[in-house]
Amino acid sequence: MSASRGEVRLSMIVPVLNDAVALRSLIADLRHAEVEIVVVDGGSDDDSMTVAGGADRVVSAPRGRGTQMNEGVEVANGEWLWFVHADTRLPNGAVAALGERLGTPGWGFFAVRLDGESRVYRIIERTMTWRSAATGIATGDQGIFVHRELLSAVGGVPRQSLLEDVELCRRLRRLAKPRRIPEPVVASSRRWERHGIARTIVLMWWLRFRYFIGGDAEALACRYYE
């Protein structure tokens, strides 16, 4: 029998789209952890749904991380929600480090390390961690976690196709200061490797700038995924 809401302290919500290989590794990272794993598929045509059989709950939703994350929240039983990308790896101790921060309702995120070997990735990951600490705004690569009550107070995860993580943090930081976990989660560097480091950095900063001055998230998503 599956646990009911209120019996689970922490639910990890993983939006996926053709992420079978990465998802298998993520589920393996959590095989001994006390966390409910909720996989939300956005229409994969690979083996993601088969691999997701190793999770506690598996649901489908229209494609788009914001929409998928909200669907995960609806079916998750946890008092705390932890949003993790499928291609994120969780070093030993990550769940324990998070558990130590789950006191009164609040929210937060991890430091980040990239899995690429180039020295430039060390600079990028330090910049990401510094920026999030300075601004209180993290990216989805940093494993954002939030108490269910606080998430409800800001209206849930923004239902947008891009920068839903940034918008969620903007809303949450108006209510509470984030809790930062210095132990890093490991994020994939595949987008930088596929599209080029300089080009990807410029694009991401341009997208964030456009969004902060009022750009439409859906229009920016089209530029990001083209």
C-alpha beads as a LAMMPS data file, in Angstrom:
LAMMPS data file: protein, C-alpha beads

226 atoms
225 bonds

1 atom types
1 bond types

-500.0 500.0 xlo xhi
-500.0 500.0 ylo yhi
-500.0 500.0 zlo zhi

Masses

1 110.0

Atoms # bond

1 1 1 0.000 0.000 0.000
2 1 1 1.383 3.420 -0.930
3 1 1 1.787 6.079 1.730
4 1 1 -0.829 8.780 2.049
5 1 1 -0.238 12.508 2.184
6 1 1 1.165 13.498 5.562
7 1 1 3.014 10.187 6.061
8 1 1 5.855 11.126 3.693
9 1 1 8.287 13.861 4.639
10 1 1 10.074 14.364 1.313
11 1 1 8.960 13.788 -2.282
12 1 1 11.338 14.195 -5.208
13 1 1 9.598 15.337 -8.388
14 1 1 11.425 14.537 -11.630
15 1 1 10.060 15.902 -14.937
16 1 1 11.339 13.789 -17.826
17 1 1 11.344 13.843 -21.613
18 1 1 13.422 11.137 -23.303
19 1 1 15.684 10.831 -20.272
20 1 1 15.805 7.041 -19.854
21 1 1 19.575 6.701 -19.374
22 1 1 19.905 9.609 -16.947
23 1 1 16.772 8.630 -15.043
24 1 1 18.092 5.122 -14.448
25 1 1 21.200 6.574 -12.787
26 1 1 19.183 9.021 -10.677
27 1 1 16.871 6.305 -9.361
28 1 1 19.925 4.170 -8.557
29 1 1 21.384 7.066 -6.543
30 1 1 18.276 6.966 -4.348
31 1 1 17.836 3.240 -3.846
32 1 1 18.542 3.469 -0.109
33 1 1 17.176 6.981 0.522
34 1 1 14.016 7.789 2.438
35 1 1 12.397 9.832 -0.295
36 1 1 9.315 9.297 -2.446
37 1 1 10.262 9.457 -6.136
38 1 1 7.625 10.924 -8.457
39 1 1 8.393 10.812 -12.190
40 1 1 6.322 13.003 -14.513
41 1 1 6.694 12.138 -18.190
42 1 1 6.079 14.787 -20.820
43 1 1 5.590 12.454 -23.787
44 1 1 8.820 10.478 -24.080
45 1 1 9.325 8.121 -27.000
46 1 1 12.321 6.317 -25.504
47 1 1 12.362 3.910 -22.536
48 1 1 11.771 6.597 -19.898
49 1 1 8.417 5.178 -18.806
50 1 1 9.881 1.698 -18.451
51 1 1 12.797 2.975 -16.376
52 1 1 10.368 5.057 -14.322
53 1 1 8.886 1.794 -13.081
54 1 1 11.570 1.968 -10.409
55 1 1 9.984 5.129 -8.976
56 1 1 7.197 5.272 -6.380
57 1 1 4.738 7.136 -8.592
58 1 1 4.665 7.692 -12.356
59 1 1 2.290 10.067 -14.146
60 1 1 2.037 11.778 -17.518
61 1 1 1.482 15.471 -18.224
62 1 1 1.639 17.857 -21.189
63 1 1 5.214 18.697 -22.134
64 1 1 6.790 21.604 -20.249
65 1 1 8.681 21.523 -16.983
66 1 1 6.355 23.953 -15.199
67 1 1 3.296 21.898 -16.101
68 1 1 4.996 18.590 -15.337
69 1 1 6.265 19.814 -11.976
70 1 1 2.784 20.946 -10.945
71 1 1 1.355 17.560 -11.909
72 1 1 4.000 15.944 -9.725
73 1 1 3.030 18.151 -6.808
74 1 1 -0.591 17.039 -7.181
75 1 1 0.200 13.343 -6.828
76 1 1 3.138 13.548 -4.405
77 1 1 2.530 12.737 -0.749
78 1 1 5.450 14.623 0.749
79 1 1 5.312 17.530 3.147
80 1 1 8.377 18.842 1.296
81 1 1 8.777 18.886 -2.498
82 1 1 12.188 18.546 -4.116
83 1 1 12.435 19.348 -7.844
84 1 1 15.302 17.502 -9.538
85 1 1 16.232 17.193 -13.211
86 1 1 16.569 13.655 -14.524
87 1 1 20.208 14.209 -15.533
88 1 1 21.207 15.365 -12.044
89 1 1 23.394 13.052 -9.968
90 1 1 23.177 13.004 -6.196
91 1 1 26.436 12.302 -4.331
92 1 1 26.382 10.297 -1.113
93 1 1 25.045 12.443 1.684
94 1 1 22.941 14.769 -0.477
95 1 1 19.632 13.506 0.896
96 1 1 20.958 13.559 4.462
97 1 1 22.219 17.135 4.003
98 1 1 18.791 18.143 2.757
99 1 1 17.041 16.377 5.620
100 1 1 18.968 18.514 8.112
101 1 1 17.416 21.667 6.585
102 1 1 13.821 20.482 6.624
103 1 1 12.606 22.150 9.781
104 1 1 9.972 24.859 9.743
105 1 1 8.347 25.642 6.368
106 1 1 10.757 27.292 3.966
107 1 1 12.631 26.682 0.739
108 1 1 16.126 26.495 -0.685
109 1 1 18.578 24.930 -3.105
110 1 1 21.978 23.235 -3.398
111 1 1 25.341 24.393 -4.658
112 1 1 26.089 22.859 -8.044
113 1 1 28.912 21.035 -9.763
114 1 1 29.002 20.278 -13.491
115 1 1 30.087 16.866 -14.745
116 1 1 32.275 18.223 -17.578
117 1 1 36.042 17.898 -17.129
118 1 1 37.178 21.180 -18.679
119 1 1 38.473 23.860 -16.309
120 1 1 35.924 26.293 -17.687
121 1 1 33.170 24.219 -16.074
122 1 1 34.761 24.874 -12.672
123 1 1 34.373 28.595 -13.366
124 1 1 30.795 28.197 -14.579
125 1 1 29.709 26.149 -11.561
126 1 1 31.317 28.566 -9.101
127 1 1 29.595 31.453 -10.857
128 1 1 26.230 29.662 -10.683
129 1 1 26.631 28.946 -6.975
130 1 1 27.813 32.497 -6.218
131 1 1 25.039 34.090 -8.273
132 1 1 22.295 32.085 -6.574
133 1 1 23.705 32.869 -3.137
134 1 1 23.862 36.586 -3.940
135 1 1 20.440 36.892 -5.582
136 1 1 18.356 34.176 -3.933
137 1 1 17.481 32.866 -7.400
138 1 1 18.550 29.362 -8.383
139 1 1 18.150 27.271 -11.506
140 1 1 16.515 23.874 -11.763
141 1 1 19.984 22.291 -11.891
142 1 1 20.369 23.171 -8.210
143 1 1 17.667 20.919 -6.810
144 1 1 15.155 23.494 -5.545
145 1 1 13.188 22.279 -2.518
146 1 1 10.148 23.868 -0.887
147 1 1 7.601 23.139 1.812
148 1 1 4.167 22.364 0.407
149 1 1 2.508 25.202 2.368
150 1 1 4.933 27.773 1.003
151 1 1 4.579 26.485 -2.539
152 1 1 0.813 26.750 -2.227
153 1 1 1.162 30.314 -0.927
154 1 1 2.864 31.389 -4.189
155 1 1 0.364 29.585 -6.399
156 1 1 2.445 26.517 -7.199
157 1 1 5.117 26.197 -9.861
158 1 1 4.661 28.762 -12.660
159 1 1 3.111 26.974 -15.638
160 1 1 5.576 28.180 -18.240
161 1 1 7.882 26.370 -20.651
162 1 1 11.095 28.168 -19.705
163 1 1 12.550 29.923 -16.651
164 1 1 9.875 28.425 -14.410
165 1 1 12.682 27.858 -11.910
166 1 1 13.708 31.523 -11.938
167 1 1 10.120 32.737 -11.600
168 1 1 9.439 30.283 -8.769
169 1 1 12.466 31.568 -6.850
170 1 1 11.427 35.186 -7.449
171 1 1 8.063 34.462 -5.856
172 1 1 9.415 32.392 -2.981
173 1 1 12.097 34.876 -1.944
174 1 1 9.376 37.479 -1.328
175 1 1 8.110 35.246 1.470
176 1 1 11.251 33.679 2.885
177 1 1 15.025 33.718 2.603
178 1 1 16.317 30.551 0.896
179 1 1 18.257 27.878 2.737
180 1 1 21.474 27.134 0.849
181 1 1 23.088 23.700 1.028
182 1 1 26.847 23.849 0.333
183 1 1 27.134 20.159 -0.592
184 1 1 26.764 20.232 -4.400
185 1 1 24.515 18.197 -6.625
186 1 1 26.060 17.254 -9.969
187 1 1 24.398 18.708 -13.074
188 1 1 24.920 17.678 -16.670
189 1 1 27.124 19.829 -18.907
190 1 1 25.696 18.258 -22.066
191 1 1 24.027 21.451 -23.346
192 1 1 27.310 23.363 -23.128
193 1 1 29.085 20.491 -24.862
194 1 1 26.464 20.206 -27.606
195 1 1 26.043 23.896 -28.419
196 1 1 29.375 25.329 -27.344
197 1 1 30.324 26.852 -24.012
198 1 1 30.547 30.521 -25.066
199 1 1 27.375 30.374 -27.143
200 1 1 25.400 28.699 -24.344
201 1 1 26.560 31.175 -21.705
202 1 1 25.650 34.151 -23.895
203 1 1 22.259 32.647 -24.740
204 1 1 21.368 31.908 -21.114
205 1 1 22.320 35.377 -19.918
206 1 1 20.396 36.939 -22.823
207 1 1 17.295 34.880 -22.024
208 1 1 17.430 35.812 -18.340
209 1 1 17.929 39.486 -19.160
210 1 1 15.018 39.483 -21.590
211 1 1 12.824 37.780 -19.025
212 1 1 13.720 40.210 -16.246
213 1 1 12.790 43.191 -18.423
214 1 1 9.402 41.679 -19.219
215 1 1 10.003 39.209 -22.041
216 1 1 7.367 36.518 -22.619
217 1 1 8.489 33.129 -21.293
218 1 1 6.836 31.179 -24.101
219 1 1 8.478 33.289 -26.796
220 1 1 11.842 32.883 -25.063
221 1 1 11.278 29.134 -24.853
222 1 1 10.960 29.005 -28.632
223 1 1 14.360 30.702 -28.924
224 1 1 15.911 28.361 -26.356
225 1 1 14.688 25.140 -27.960
226 1 1 15.164 26.100 -31.610

Bonds

1 1 1 2
2 1 2 3
3 1 3 4
4 1 4 5
5 1 5 6
6 1 6 7
7 1 7 8
8 1 8 9
9 1 9 10
10 1 10 11
11 1 11 12
12 1 12 13
13 1 13 14
14 1 14 15
15 1 15 16
16 1 16 17
17 1 17 18
18 1 18 19
19 1 19 20
20 1 20 21
21 1 21 22
22 1 22 23
23 1 23 24
24 1 24 25
25 1 25 26
26 1 26 27
27 1 27 28
28 1 28 29
29 1 29 30
30 1 30 31
31 1 31 32
32 1 32 33
33 1 33 34
34 1 34 35
35 1 35 36
36 1 36 37
37 1 37 38
38 1 38 39
39 1 39 40
40 1 40 41
41 1 41 42
42 1 42 43
43 1 43 44
44 1 44 45
45 1 45 46
46 1 46 47
47 1 47 48
48 1 48 49
49 1 49 50
50 1 50 51
51 1 51 52
52 1 52 53
53 1 53 54
54 1 54 55
55 1 55 56
56 1 56 57
57 1 57 58
58 1 58 59
59 1 59 60
60 1 60 61
61 1 61 62
62 1 62 63
63 1 63 64
64 1 64 65
65 1 65 66
66 1 66 67
67 1 67 68
68 1 68 69
69 1 69 70
70 1 70 71
71 1 71 72
72 1 72 73
73 1 73 74
74 1 74 75
75 1 75 76
76 1 76 77
77 1 77 78
78 1 78 79
79 1 79 80
80 1 80 81
81 1 81 82
82 1 82 83
83 1 83 84
84 1 84 85
85 1 85 86
86 1 86 87
87 1 87 88
88 1 88 89
89 1 89 90
90 1 90 91
91 1 91 92
92 1 92 93
93 1 93 94
94 1 94 95
95 1 95 96
96 1 96 97
97 1 97 98
98 1 98 99
99 1 99 100
100 1 100 101
101 1 101 102
102 1 102 103
103 1 103 104
104 1 104 105
105 1 105 106
106 1 106 107
107 1 107 108
108 1 108 109
109 1 109 110
110 1 110 111
111 1 111 112
112 1 112 113
113 1 113 114
114 1 114 115
115 1 115 116
116 1 116 117
117 1 117 118
118 1 118 119
119 1 119 120
120 1 120 121
121 1 121 122
122 1 122 123
123 1 123 124
124 1 124 125
125 1 125 126
126 1 126 127
127 1 127 128
128 1 128 129
129 1 129 130
130 1 130 131
131 1 131 132
132 1 132 133
133 1 133 134
134 1 134 135
135 1 135 136
136 1 136 137
137 1 137 138
138 1 138 139
139 1 139 140
140 1 140 141
141 1 141 142
142 1 142 143
143 1 143 144
144 1 144 145
145 1 145 146
146 1 146 147
147 1 147 148
148 1 148 149
149 1 149 150
150 1 150 151
151 1 151 152
152 1 152 153
153 1 153 154
154 1 154 155
155 1 155 156
156 1 156 157
157 1 157 158
158 1 158 159
159 1 159 160
160 1 160 161
161 1 161 162
162 1 162 163
163 1 163 164
164 1 164 165
165 1 165 166
166 1 166 167
167 1 167 168
168 1 168 169
169 1 169 170
170 1 170 171
171 1 171 172
172 1 172 173
173 1 173 174
174 1 174 175
175 1 175 176
176 1 176 177
177 1 177 178
178 1 178 179
179 1 179 180
180 1 180 181
181 1 181 182
182 1 182 183
183 1 183 184
184 1 184 185
185 1 185 186
186 1 186 187
187 1 187 188
188 1 188 189
189 1 189 190
190 1 190 191
191 1 191 192
192 1 192 193
193 1 193 194
194 1 194 195
195 1 195 196
196 1 196 197
197 1 197 198
198 1 198 199
199 1 199 200
200 1 200 201
201 1 201 202
202 1 202 203
203 1 203 204
204 1 204 205
205 1 205 206
206 1 206 207
207 1 207 208
208 1 208 209
209 1 209 210
210 1 210 211
211 1 211 212
212 1 212 213
213 1 213 214
214 1 214 215
215 1 215 216
216 1 216 217
217 1 217 218
218 1 218 219
219 1 219 220
220 1 220 221
221 1 221 222
222 1 222 223
223 1 223 224
224 1 224 225
225 1 225 226
